[in-house]
Amino acid sequence: MAKIINLTPLSIDVVLTSGETICIPSSGIARCSKREIHVDTIDGIKITRVMPVETTGLPDPKDGTIYIVSREVADAERDRDDLMIPGDIEYNQYNEVIGYKGLRIL
């Protein structure tokens, strides 16, 4: 069984295939700094591209360990196969959020 470490600022509730929900508490925060580059101007509208600069708070890969991170961190670290992001939001019959539909690999 894999060890799952949540490196987002909030606890994450994940809905299991059984329908049960588990809570994965935050165990730190991985962040990605970025810079914005001006690439064009169209009809007076400034068009920019956001580029990742540096990722902090992300441990080195460890066998049997999965890290839940933000989309920005996962995008910046595309070469890693141990990073996941929360899946789609799961709702109950009253349209209340109950958690995420699993995890995603980018």
ChimeraX attribute file (.defattr): number of C-alpha atoms within 10 A of each C-alpha:
attribute: neighborCount
match mode: 1-to-1
recipient: residues
	/A:1	5
	/A:2	8
	/A:3	10
	/A:4	17
	/A:5	17
	/A:6	22
	/A:7	24
	/A:8	20
	/A:9	15
	/A:10	13
	/A:11	13
	/A:12	18
	/A:13	20
	/A:14	22
	/A:15	21
	/A:16	13
	/A:17	9
	/A:18	6
	/A:19	9
	/A:20	8
	/A:21	17
	/A:22	13
	/A:23	11
	/A:24	16
	/A:25	16
	/A:26	15
	/A:27	16
	/A:28	14
	/A:29	16
	/A:30	21
	/A:31	21
	/A:32	20
	/A:33	13
	/A:34	14
	/A:35	11
	/A:36	12
	/A:37	11
	/A:38	10
	/A:39	9
	/A:40	12
	/A:41	10
	/A:42	7
	/A:43	6
	/A:44	7
	/A:45	8
	/A:46	10
	/A:47	12
	/A:48	13
	/A:49	11
	/A:50	10
	/A:51	13
	/A:52	16
	/A:53	11
	/A:54	13
	/A:55	16
	/A:56	11
	/A:57	11
	/A:58	17
	/A:59	9
	/A:60	7
	/A:61	13
	/A:62	10
	/A:63	8
	/A:64	10
	/A:65	14
	/A:66	17
	/A:67	23
	/A:68	27
	/A:69	22
	/A:70	20
	/A:71	18
	/A:72	16
	/A:73	24
	/A:74	24
	/A:75	15
	/A:76	18
	/A:77	18
	/A:78	12
	/A:79	10
	/A:80	14
	/A:81	13
	/A:82	19
	/A:83	27
	/A:84	22
	/A:85	21
	/A:86	19
	/A:87	15
	/A:88	12
	/A:89	15
	/A:90	16
	/A:91	14
	/A:92	9
	/A:93	6
	/A:94	6
	/A:95	8
	/A:96	10
	/A:97	12
	/A:98	14
	/A:99	21
	/A:100	20
	/A:101	19
	/A:102	18
	/A:103	15
	/A:104	13
	/A:105	15
	/A:106	14
